[in-house]
Amino acid sequence: MNRSDVLPEERFVLLHPAVPEEAPALAALHAAVAEDLTRQYGKGHWSSAPTEKAVLRGMRTSKVFVARDGSGVIATLHLATKKPWAIDRSYFRECRRPLYLTDMAVAPELQHRGIGRRCMEEVKRIGGEWPADAIRLDAYDADAGAGGFYRKCGFEEVGRVIYRKTPLIYFEMLLGI
């Protein structure tokens, strides 16, 4: 049985902090997702993938989390207290301790099986333990974007912008405010 044969009910997704030794696997995961999105939607901002060096830099500037199964890394995301360059705070509600979610990826052959949604449940748990007041993110405002996914996970759309010619949707989830 390969990893795409496992049903969502059989998976329990738990996020763990990534370690530097996982940089090659994380770069490969992001490359596979970029390739899959490009195949489906054509070339766009989603078509580039980080190098191993960029993955390691991400581990220094944010907290990188991974979900693993017996075959290796199946999902990843970054959480940081520092605002990403494409986020405009004026679109979000006031809070003292926001977390910014970036660089989420789920192995293409495992998408649409509940893994991403389970990762979002873990993000809420981690955010509550951080402690954080809100989770904020942006998604491409395009067919290749994940706006519908974030809405299904309970995030609220708080704005739409064009940042450096790239249409984005801002999303937020408040945590216990």
N, CA and C atoms as a LAMMPS dump frame, in Angstrom:
ITEM: TIMESTEP
0
ITEM: NUMBER OF ATOMS
531
ITEM: BOX BOUNDS ff ff ff
-5.0000000000000000e+02 5.0000000000000000e+02
-5.0000000000000000e+02 5.0000000000000000e+02
-5.0000000000000000e+02 5.0000000000000000e+02
ITEM: ATOMS id mol type element x y z
1 1 1 N 0.855 -1.176 0
2 1 2 C 0 0 0
3 1 3 C 0.899 1.237 0
4 2 1 N 0.632 2.205 -0.892
5 2 2 C 1.414 3.435 -0.863
6 2 3 C 0.693 4.481 -0.031
7 3 1 N 1.364 5.598 0.22
8 3 2 C 0.799 6.569 1.147
9 3 3 C -0.462 7.233 0.63
10 4 1 N -0.71 7.254 -0.671
11 4 2 C -1.948 7.845 -1.181
12 4 3 C -3.144 6.911 -1.004
13 5 1 N -2.912 5.64 -0.653
14 5 2 C -4 4.698 -0.438
15 5 3 C -4.613 4.806 0.958
16 6 1 N -3.946 5.491 1.866
17 6 2 C -4.424 5.578 3.238
18 6 3 C -5.588 6.565 3.299
19 7 1 N -6.684 6.145 3.881
20 7 2 C -7.857 6.995 3.992
21 7 3 C -7.667 8.022 5.098
22 8 1 N -8.339 9.195 4.991
23 8 2 C -8.18 10.231 6.014
24 8 3 C -8.506 9.741 7.418
25 9 1 N -9.49 8.849 7.538
26 9 2 C -9.868 8.353 8.861
27 9 3 C -8.719 7.599 9.529
28 10 1 N -7.791 7.095 8.727
29 10 2 C -6.69 6.322 9.264
30 10 3 C -5.495 7.197 9.634
31 11 1 N -5.597 8.482 9.361
32 11 2 C -4.48 9.394 9.594
33 11 3 C -4.755 10.275 10.798
34 12 1 N -3.78 10.372 11.648
35 12 2 C -3.818 11.346 12.723
36 12 3 C -2.65 12.281 12.469
37 13 1 N -2.946 13.511 12.136
38 13 2 C -1.897 14.46 11.785
39 13 3 C -1.476 15.214 13.026
40 14 1 N -0.208 15.152 13.319
41 14 2 C 0.376 15.872 14.432
42 14 3 C 1.56 16.644 13.887
43 15 1 N 1.588 17.934 14.16
44 15 2 C 2.702 18.758 13.692
45 15 3 C 3.826 18.756 14.723
46 16 1 N 5.042 18.652 14.213
47 16 2 C 6.241 18.682 15.038
48 16 3 C 7.179 19.746 14.484
49 17 1 N 8.009 20.349 15.329
50 17 2 C 9.017 21.275 14.791
51 17 3 C 9.941 20.544 13.819
52 18 1 N 10.218 21.186 12.704
53 18 2 C 11.133 20.621 11.711
54 18 3 C 12.56 20.704 12.232
55 19 1 N 13.394 19.811 11.744
56 19 2 C 14.816 19.826 12.082
57 19 3 C 15.609 20.054 10.793
58 20 1 N 16.806 20.631 10.895
59 20 2 C 17.591 20.935 9.692
60 20 3 C 17.789 19.746 8.75
61 21 1 N 17.871 18.548 9.29
62 21 2 C 18.067 17.368 8.45
63 21 3 C 16.886 17.117 7.502
64 22 1 N 15.746 17.75 7.781
65 22 2 C 14.571 17.584 6.929
66 22 3 C 14.517 18.598 5.783
67 23 1 N 15.488 19.493 5.708
68 23 2 C 15.473 20.528 4.66
69 23 3 C 15.354 19.939 3.256
70 24 1 N 16.098 18.88 2.902
71 24 2 C 15.923 18.318 1.551
72 24 3 C 14.49 17.825 1.302
73 25 1 N 13.902 17.156 2.281
74 25 2 C 12.539 16.654 2.126
75 25 3 C 11.535 17.803 2.028
76 26 1 N 11.762 18.86 2.792
77 26 2 C 10.851 20.008 2.74
78 26 3 C 10.964 20.734 1.399
79 27 1 N 12.182 20.904 0.905
80 27 2 C 12.358 21.536 -0.402
81 27 3 C 11.695 20.683 -1.487
82 28 1 N 11.831 19.371 -1.39
83 28 2 C 11.209 18.474 -2.367
84 28 3 C 9.683 18.541 -2.293
85 29 1 N 9.136 18.631 -1.094
86 29 2 C 7.685 18.75 -0.927
87 29 3 C 7.177 20.031 -1.58
88 30 1 N 7.837 21.149 -1.291
89 30 2 C 7.427 22.426 -1.889
90 30 3 C 7.561 22.386 -3.417
91 31 1 N 8.605 21.742 -3.919
92 31 2 C 8.79 21.628 -5.376
93 31 3 C 7.665 20.8 -5.995
94 32 1 N 7.278 19.718 -5.337
95 32 2 C 6.196 18.877 -5.856
96 32 3 C 4.878 19.644 -5.883
97 33 1 N 4.61 20.423 -4.846
98 33 2 C 3.378 21.215 -4.803
99 33 3 C 3.41 22.291 -5.89
100 34 1 N 4.536 22.977 -6.045
101 34 2 C 4.654 24.008 -7.08
102 34 3 C 4.452 23.412 -8.472
103 35 1 N 5.056 22.266 -8.709
104 35 2 C 4.912 21.592 -10.007
105 35 3 C 3.46 21.185 -10.264
106 36 1 N 2.801 20.669 -9.235
107 36 2 C 1.411 20.251 -9.372
108 36 3 C 0.499 21.447 -9.651
109 37 1 N 0.685 22.541 -8.924
110 37 2 C -0.131 23.738 -9.156
111 37 3 C 0.109 24.31 -10.549
112 38 1 N 1.35 24.302 -10.99
113 38 2 C 1.676 24.81 -12.326
114 38 3 C 1.035 23.936 -13.395
115 39 1 N 1.054 22.636 -13.189
116 39 2 C 0.42 21.723 -14.143
117 39 3 C -1.082 21.99 -14.221
118 40 1 N -1.705 22.241 -13.076
119 40 2 C -3.154 22.45 -13.039
120 40 3 C -3.589 23.834 -13.513
121 41 1 N -2.821 24.874 -13.124
122 41 2 C -3.28 26.251 -13.304
123 41 3 C -2.371 27.114 -14.172
124 42 1 N -1.284 26.567 -14.646
125 42 2 C -0.35 27.354 -15.432
126 42 3 C 0.664 28.053 -14.543
127 43 1 N 1.612 28.702 -15.179
128 43 2 C 2.691 29.369 -14.453
129 43 3 C 2.161 30.581 -13.703
130 44 1 N 2.626 30.735 -12.482
131 44 2 C 2.236 31.863 -11.635
132 44 3 C 3.19 31.967 -10.456
133 45 1 N 2.846 32.815 -9.503
134 45 2 C 3.694 32.971 -8.308
135 45 3 C 3.833 31.663 -7.539
136 46 1 N 2.875 30.785 -7.696
137 46 2 C 2.876 29.481 -7.029
138 46 3 C 3.85 28.491 -7.671
139 47 1 N 4.472 28.883 -8.788
140 47 2 C 5.321 27.955 -9.544
141 47 3 C 6.743 27.83 -9.013
142 48 1 N 7.133 28.663 -8.093
143 48 2 C 8.507 28.576 -7.583
144 48 3 C 8.534 27.8 -6.272
145 49 1 N 9.671 27.188 -6.021
146 49 2 C 9.851 26.397 -4.798
147 49 3 C 11.158 26.807 -4.135
148 50 1 N 11.22 26.728 -2.815
149 50 2 C 12.456 27.102 -2.12
150 50 3 C 13.553 26.061 -2.292
151 51 1 N 14.78 26.529 -2.232
152 51 2 C 15.928 25.631 -2.204
153 51 3 C 16.102 25.114 -0.781
154 52 1 N 16.974 24.138 -0.608
155 52 2 C 17.279 23.662 0.747
156 52 3 C 17.82 24.801 1.603
157 53 1 N 18.643 25.648 0.999
158 53 2 C 19.203 26.791 1.729
159 53 3 C 18.085 27.725 2.203
160 54 1 N 17.085 27.965 1.352
161 54 2 C 15.959 28.82 1.738
162 54 3 C 15.128 28.163 2.833
163 55 1 N 14.966 26.855 2.769
164 55 2 C 14.24 26.134 3.823
165 55 3 C 14.96 26.307 5.156
166 56 1 N 16.275 26.18 5.161
167 56 2 C 17.055 26.359 6.395
168 56 3 C 16.944 27.793 6.912
169 57 1 N 16.938 28.764 6.007
170 57 2 C 16.767 30.165 6.415
171 57 3 C 15.389 30.335 7.054
172 58 1 N 14.366 29.69 6.484
173 58 2 C 13.031 29.743 7.065
174 58 3 C 12.989 29.195 8.475
175 59 1 N 13.801 28.207 8.749
176 59 2 C 13.87 27.635 10.102
177 59 3 C 14.49 28.611 11.095
178 60 1 N 15.288 29.551 10.59
179 60 2 C 15.883 30.554 11.477
180 60 3 C 14.957 31.742 11.709
181 61 1 N 14.051 32.023 10.766
182 61 2 C 13.216 33.219 10.86
183 61 3 C 11.787 32.927 11.301
184 62 1 N 11.409 31.664 11.337
185 62 2 C 10.075 31.282 11.787
186 62 3 C 10.158 29.879 12.381
187 63 1 N 9.052 29.448 12.907
188 63 2 C 8.971 28.083 13.434
189 63 3 C 8.354 27.229 12.329
190 64 1 N 9.129 26.295 11.795
191 64 2 C 8.668 25.422 10.719
192 64 3 C 8.163 24.13 11.348
193 65 1 N 6.973 23.729 10.932
194 65 2 C 6.373 22.5 11.44
195 65 3 C 6.206 21.514 10.298
196 66 1 N 6.257 20.236 10.638
197 66 2 C 6.06 19.171 9.66
198 66 3 C 5.081 18.143 10.208
199 67 1 N 4.383 17.518 9.282
200 67 2 C 3.587 16.328 9.583
201 67 3 C 4.264 15.19 8.837
202 68 1 N 4.428 14.069 9.514
203 68 2 C 5.115 12.918 8.918
204 68 3 C 4.207 11.699 8.953
205 69 1 N 4.481 10.788 8.032
206 69 2 C 3.915 9.451 8.146
207 69 3 C 5.073 8.485 7.949
208 70 1 N 4.794 7.222 7.808
209 70 2 C 5.858 6.229 7.681
210 70 3 C 6.768 6.45 6.493
211 71 1 N 6.288 7.176 5.487
212 71 2 C 7.105 7.407 4.292
213 71 3 C 7.871 8.73 4.339
214 72 1 N 7.65 9.542 5.352
215 72 2 C 8.38 10.807 5.453
216 72 3 C 7.473 12.002 5.664
217 73 1 N 7.942 13.162 5.256
218 73 2 C 7.223 14.422 5.437
219 73 3 C 6.048 14.467 4.458
220 74 1 N 4.845 14.715 4.985
221 74 2 C 3.655 14.791 4.129
222 74 3 C 3.034 16.185 4.089
223 75 1 N 3.398 17.05 5.041
224 75 2 C 2.86 18.409 5.075
225 75 3 C 3.808 19.289 5.877
226 76 1 N 3.732 20.589 5.621
227 76 2 C 4.562 21.54 6.344
228 76 3 C 3.886 22.899 6.358
229 77 1 N 4.292 23.72 7.301
230 77 2 C 3.846 25.109 7.372
231 77 3 C 4.791 25.872 8.29
232 78 1 N 4.747 27.201 8.17
233 78 2 C 5.556 28.075 9.016
234 78 3 C 4.623 28.918 9.877
235 79 1 N 5.013 29.149 11.115
236 79 2 C 4.346 30.103 11.994
237 79 3 C 5.397 31.079 12.497
238 80 1 N 5.049 32.373 12.509
239 80 2 C 5.995 33.389 12.945
240 80 3 C 5.244 34.533 13.61
241 81 1 N 5.937 35.214 14.495
242 81 2 C 5.366 36.409 15.114
243 81 3 C 5.667 37.657 14.284
244 82 1 N 6.648 37.558 13.411
245 82 2 C 7.004 38.694 12.557
246 82 3 C 6.1 38.71 11.325
247 83 1 N 5.565 39.882 11.013
248 83 2 C 4.663 40.063 9.885
249 83 3 C 5.386 39.816 8.564
250 84 1 N 4.813 38.977 7.691
251 84 2 C 5.402 38.795 6.36
252 84 3 C 5.279 40.066 5.531
253 85 1 N 6.117 40.198 4.542
254 85 2 C 6.175 41.417 3.733
255 85 3 C 4.876 41.726 3.011
256 86 1 N 4.07 40.752 2.631
257 86 2 C 2.858 41.001 1.843
258 86 3 C 1.618 41.274 2.695
259 87 1 N 1.757 41.291 3.995
260 87 2 C 0.612 41.51 4.885
261 87 3 C 0.548 42.981 5.282
262 88 1 N -0.637 43.554 5.146
263 88 2 C -0.914 44.927 5.587
264 88 3 C -1.775 44.837 6.839
265 89 1 N -1.22 45.196 7.984
266 89 2 C -1.907 45.055 9.275
267 89 3 C -3.239 45.79 9.335
268 90 1 N -3.402 46.839 8.537
269 90 2 C -4.61 47.654 8.627
270 90 3 C -5.88 46.876 8.274
271 91 1 N -5.763 45.731 7.635
272 91 2 C -6.927 44.933 7.269
273 91 3 C -7.396 44.015 8.399
274 92 1 N -6.607 43.872 9.427
275 92 2 C -6.874 42.899 10.484
276 92 3 C -7.357 43.585 11.751
277 93 1 N -8.044 42.824 12.594
278 93 2 C -8.505 43.357 13.879
279 93 3 C -7.311 43.551 14.815
280 94 1 N -7.516 44.447 15.752
281 94 2 C -6.478 44.697 16.753
282 94 3 C -6.289 43.463 17.623
283 95 1 N -5.046 43.095 17.82
284 95 2 C -4.712 42.063 18.792
285 95 3 C -3.243 42.263 19.168
286 96 1 N -2.879 41.724 20.302
287 96 2 C -1.528 41.95 20.815
288 96 3 C -0.517 40.934 20.303
289 97 1 N -0.962 39.699 20.051
290 97 2 C -0.016 38.623 19.719
291 97 3 C -0.481 37.797 18.526
292 98 1 N -0.449 38.365 17.336
293 98 2 C -0.829 37.56 16.173
294 98 3 C 0.295 36.607 15.752
295 99 1 N -0.095 35.486 15.172
296 99 2 C 0.833 34.575 14.511
297 99 3 C 0.525 34.612 13.021
298 100 1 N 1.563 34.535 12.217
299 100 2 C 1.411 34.557 10.773
300 100 3 C 1.732 33.178 10.21
301 101 1 N 0.774 32.643 9.479
302 101 2 C 0.904 31.333 8.848
303 101 3 C 1.346 31.532 7.402
304 102 1 N 2.438 30.888 7.023
305 102 2 C 2.943 30.979 5.652
306 102 3 C 3.433 29.607 5.208
307 103 1 N 3.652 29.489 3.915
308 103 2 C 4.356 28.345 3.324
309 103 3 C 3.733 26.983 3.639
310 104 1 N 2.409 26.929 3.681
311 104 2 C 1.773 25.645 3.919
312 104 3 C 1.817 24.804 2.644
313 105 1 N 2.099 23.529 2.81
314 105 2 C 2.134 22.599 1.681
315 105 3 C 1.744 21.209 2.164
316 106 1 N 0.938 20.531 1.355
317 106 2 C 0.575 19.135 1.593
318 106 3 C 0.962 18.37 0.336
319 107 1 N 1.54 17.209 0.504
320 107 2 C 1.951 16.392 -0.645
321 107 3 C 0.791 16.283 -1.628
322 108 1 N 1.025 16.576 -2.908
323 108 2 C -0.069 16.581 -3.883
324 108 3 C -0.903 15.305 -3.906
325 109 1 N -0.272 14.156 -3.776
326 109 2 C -1.03 12.902 -3.833
327 109 3 C -1.874 12.666 -2.587
328 110 1 N -1.691 13.5 -1.562
329 110 2 C -2.465 13.359 -0.327
330 110 3 C -3.453 14.5 -0.113
331 111 1 N -3.513 15.436 -1.046
332 111 2 C -4.457 16.541 -0.911
333 111 3 C -5.886 16.033 -1.065
334 112 1 N -6.815 16.776 -0.477
335 112 2 C -8.244 16.445 -0.509
336 112 3 C -8.548 15.178 0.273
337 113 1 N -7.758 14.915 1.298
338 113 2 C -7.963 13.738 2.159
339 113 3 C -8.036 14.136 3.632
340 114 1 N -8.134 15.451 3.909
341 114 2 C -8.289 15.909 5.282
342 114 3 C -7.002 16.239 6.003
343 115 1 N -5.856 16.055 5.37
344 115 2 C -4.579 16.318 6.041
345 115 3 C -4.4 17.813 6.303
346 116 1 N -4.696 18.637 5.304
347 116 2 C -4.584 20.087 5.486
348 116 3 C -5.496 20.582 6.59
349 117 1 N -6.707 20.082 6.618
350 117 2 C -7.657 20.494 7.655
351 117 3 C -7.159 20.078 9.038
352 118 1 N -6.579 18.89 9.114
353 118 2 C -6.032 18.45 10.397
354 118 3 C -4.824 19.311 10.791
355 119 1 N -4.047 19.736 9.819
356 119 2 C -2.941 20.662 10.109
357 119 3 C -3.477 21.961 10.692
358 120 1 N -4.597 22.447 10.169
359 120 2 C -5.181 23.694 10.682
360 120 3 C -5.665 23.523 12.119
361 121 1 N -6.171 22.346 12.452
362 121 2 C -6.539 22.087 13.846
363 121 3 C -5.302 22.149 14.739
364 122 1 N -4.205 21.607 14.249
365 122 2 C -2.947 21.678 14.992
366 122 3 C -2.468 23.129 15.122
367 123 1 N -2.631 23.924 14.07
368 123 2 C -2.24 25.336 14.126
369 123 3 C -3.021 26.048 15.227
370 124 1 N -4.315 25.769 15.328
371 124 2 C -5.115 26.378 16.399
372 124 3 C -4.579 25.96 17.77
373 125 1 N -4.26 24.674 17.916
374 125 2 C -3.726 24.179 19.194
375 125 3 C -2.4 24.862 19.514
376 126 1 N -1.511 24.894 18.541
377 126 2 C -0.194 25.511 18.739
378 126 3 C -0.351 26.994 19.049
379 127 1 N -1.233 27.668 18.323
380 127 2 C -1.477 29.087 18.565
381 127 3 C -1.956 29.354 19.979
382 128 1 N -2.829 28.499 20.486
383 128 2 C -3.306 28.653 21.859
384 128 3 C -2.215 28.441 22.89
385 129 1 N -1.265 27.558 22.585
386 129 2 C -0.155 27.292 23.498
387 129 3 C 0.952 28.333 23.376
388 130 1 N 1.011 29.042 22.269
389 130 2 C 2.144 29.953 21.982
390 130 3 C 2.353 30.943 23.101
391 131 1 N 1.505 31.782 23.599
392 131 2 C 0.112 32.012 23.252
393 131 3 C -0.026 33.105 22.184
394 132 1 N -1.045 32.954 21.363
395 132 2 C -1.344 33.929 20.315
396 132 3 C -2.807 34.326 20.413
397 133 1 N -3.114 35.52 19.931
398 133 2 C -4.491 36.019 19.902
399 133 3 C -5.185 35.694 18.585
400 134 1 N -4.397 35.561 17.508
401 134 2 C -4.982 35.364 16.184
402 134 3 C -3.975 34.669 15.279
403 135 1 N -4.515 33.996 14.264
404 135 2 C -3.711 33.445 13.181
405 135 3 C -4.066 34.267 11.946
406 136 1 N -3.061 34.785 11.262
407 136 2 C -3.265 35.593 10.062
408 136 3 C -2.511 34.968 8.899
409 137 1 N -3.048 35.152 7.689
410 137 2 C -2.379 34.621 6.503
411 137 3 C -2.891 35.327 5.265
412 138 1 N -2.194 35.088 4.163
413 138 2 C -2.696 35.511 2.861
414 138 3 C -2.693 34.305 1.938
415 139 1 N -3.577 34.368 0.943
416 139 2 C -3.672 33.316 -0.063
417 139 3 C -3.787 33.993 -1.418
418 140 1 N -3.3 33.333 -2.455
419 140 2 C -3.452 33.881 -3.8
420 140 3 C -4.931 34 -4.136
421 141 1 N -5.313 35.145 -4.684
422 141 2 C -6.675 35.343 -5.164
423 141 3 C -6.71 34.888 -6.619
424 142 1 N -6.659 33.57 -6.787
425 142 2 C -6.61 32.937 -8.106
426 142 3 C -7.103 31.504 -7.948
427 143 1 N -7.38 30.852 -9.062
428 143 2 C -7.82 29.455 -9
429 143 3 C -6.811 28.581 -8.263
430 144 1 N -5.536 28.913 -8.366
431 144 2 C -4.492 28.142 -7.691
432 144 3 C -4.402 28.46 -6.202
433 145 1 N -5.103 29.476 -5.745
434 145 2 C -5.053 29.878 -4.34
435 145 3 C -5.867 28.953 -3.452
436 146 1 N -5.638 29.056 -2.17
437 146 2 C -6.279 28.175 -1.188
438 146 3 C -7.359 28.884 -0.372
439 147 1 N -7.929 29.954 -0.913
440 147 2 C -8.938 30.705 -0.173
441 147 3 C -10.108 29.85 0.284
442 148 1 N -10.635 29.012 -0.609
443 148 2 C -11.755 28.148 -0.236
444 148 3 C -11.397 27.199 0.892
445 149 1 N -10.188 26.688 0.859
446 149 2 C -9.716 25.796 1.925
447 149 3 C -9.715 26.52 3.268
448 150 1 N -9.15 27.744 3.304
449 150 2 C -9.077 28.463 4.575
450 150 3 C -10.469 28.83 5.093
451 151 1 N -11.387 29.173 4.199
452 151 2 C -12.77 29.446 4.628
453 151 3 C -13.369 28.195 5.279
454 152 1 N -13.189 27.035 4.66
455 152 2 C -13.725 25.787 5.205
456 152 3 C -13.131 25.464 6.574
457 153 1 N -11.926 25.944 6.813
458 153 2 C -11.256 25.69 8.091
459 153 3 C -11.627 26.721 9.15
460 154 1 N -12.522 27.654 8.815
461 154 2 C -12.989 28.611 9.811
462 154 3 C -12.307 29.962 9.801
463 155 1 N -11.435 30.211 8.838
464 155 2 C -10.801 31.52 8.739
465 155 3 C -11.763 32.499 8.092
466 156 1 N -11.704 33.742 8.516
467 156 2 C -12.557 34.798 7.991
468 156 3 C -11.768 35.659 7.014
469 157 1 N -12.34 35.898 5.858
470 157 2 C -11.712 36.808 4.905
471 157 3 C -11.838 38.221 5.45
472 158 1 N -10.712 38.946 5.5
473 158 2 C -10.737 40.311 6.037
474 158 3 C -10.315 41.353 5.004
475 159 1 N -9.898 40.935 3.831
476 159 2 C -9.55 41.908 2.808
477 159 3 C -8.962 41.27 1.569
478 160 1 N -8.976 42.065 0.501
479 160 2 C -8.35 41.671 -0.769
480 160 3 C -7.468 42.818 -1.209
481 161 1 N -6.268 42.472 -1.633
482 161 2 C -5.303 43.483 -2.052
483 161 3 C -4.548 42.985 -3.275
484 162 1 N -3.879 43.9 -3.913
485 162 2 C -2.915 43.53 -4.944
486 162 3 C -1.568 44.005 -4.428
487 163 1 N -0.695 43.064 -4.185
488 163 2 C 0.632 43.377 -3.656
489 163 3 C 1.656 43.011 -4.72
490 164 1 N 2.387 44.015 -5.189
491 164 2 C 3.379 43.815 -6.25
492 164 3 C 2.807 43.006 -7.414
493 165 1 N 1.656 43.449 -7.88
494 165 2 C 0.948 42.858 -9.021
495 165 3 C 0.377 41.464 -8.754
496 166 1 N 0.362 41.041 -7.491
497 166 2 C -0.162 39.73 -7.131
498 166 3 C -1.443 39.904 -6.311
499 167 1 N -2.585 39.43 -6.825
500 167 2 C -3.83 39.514 -6.049
501 167 3 C -3.806 38.545 -4.869
502 168 1 N -4.12 39.07 -3.698
503 168 2 C -4.106 38.284 -2.466
504 168 3 C -5.417 38.445 -1.707
505 169 1 N -5.744 37.434 -0.932
506 169 2 C -6.859 37.496 0.018
507 169 3 C -6.261 37.341 1.408
508 170 1 N -6.628 38.238 2.309
509 170 2 C -6.177 38.139 3.699
510 170 3 C -7.234 37.371 4.507
511 171 1 N -6.752 36.49 5.373
512 171 2 C -7.615 35.708 6.249
513 171 3 C -7.126 35.827 7.684
514 172 1 N -8.08 35.688 8.607
515 172 2 C -7.751 35.769 10.028
516 172 3 C -8.655 34.835 10.813
517 173 1 N -8.099 34.283 11.879
518 173 2 C -8.874 33.516 12.845
519 173 3 C -8.475 34.008 14.23
520 174 1 N -9.446 34.478 14.987
521 174 2 C -9.163 34.921 16.344
522 174 3 C -9.13 33.712 17.267
523 175 1 N -8.244 33.763 18.234
524 175 2 C -8.077 32.664 19.182
525 175 3 C -8.387 33.158 20.583
526 176 1 N -9.581 32.942 21.069
527 176 2 C -9.929 33.24 22.441
528 176 3 C -9.941 34.695 22.838
529 177 1 N -10.144 35.604 21.9
530 177 2 C -10.228 37.031 22.267
531 177 3 C -11.657 37.336 22.646
